[in-house]
Amino acid sequence: MSSFEDERLVQMVEEFIESESPSPIIFSASSKCRPLNHRTQYLALHEILGSGTKAEVEILESVLRHMRSKRDADKTSSLKKWLVMRLKRDGYKASLCQTSWITSLGCPAGDYEYIDIRMEDDESGNSKKFFVDVDFKSQFELARPTTTYKELTETLPQIFVGTEDKLNNIISLLCSAAKQSLRERGLHIPPWRTTTYMQSKWLSGCTHKVSADKRKAKGVSVTDEYSNWTPSPPRAKPNRQRNLGGGSALSSQFSGMSINCC
């Protein structure tokens, strides 16, 4: 990530910190007149975002505390690497993860970065993975969005902390809404806004953990044994070496939906 991108990201995070929380869902008169499926999407998203666990709240508070101090930190250092080091000082098992995927089923190849934190589950004793993304909201932006889709994306937090299930629920809901928004505008669905592409950002089977140390180090390939998401079989290109590796009633409706925008 370049210095310019880091500065832009820091500014976006600072704006989020000033608001202290995601924008609440407010139903205007026009919103109440919209079809039932639109209102259901608002309520489902509100419910998903409001279902944070104690661990998620603690991680978010730690992230926000460090991001406030980032204003006075070295602006040239990588924001995510810097944050990983601070989270480690807090006692978290934090890592900077880089995902990558090849072209498959019409979805273009790409790569992404996020932070993951491993914590032991108090009940089962097993390790649980939490995704931390400080640039979450912008990943779902569309050109010329409908009013209903814009209201959904404005509800998303700039900083996301959550489990794989929570992340998958949001992706399914927003990709479905994006598809509807684009069709209402008479636009084609770009491959980088499909469910498969969006899932690949955080759930790709090809994941590398990168050293957060200032010294240059190569990433180590890891297999995420905690992820249940399996991508569609890729159409491998010649000479390519890499392979693609509870909630209430409303949120469960979206988690159980079979949505594939590809």
Secondary structure, 3 states (H helix, E strand, C coil): CCHHHHHHHHHHHHHHHHHCCCCCCCCCHHHHCCCHHHHHHHHHHHHHHCCCCHHHHHHHHHHHHHHHHHHHCCCCCCHHHHHHHHHHHCCCEEEEEEEEECCECCECCEEEEEEEEEEECCCCCCEEEEEEECCCHHHHCCCCCCHHHHHHHHHCCCCEEECHHHHHHHHHHHHHHHHHHHHHCCCCCCHHHCHHHHHHHHHCCCEEEECCCCCCCCCEEECCCCCCCCCCCCCCCCCCCCCCCCCCHHHHHHHCCCCCCC
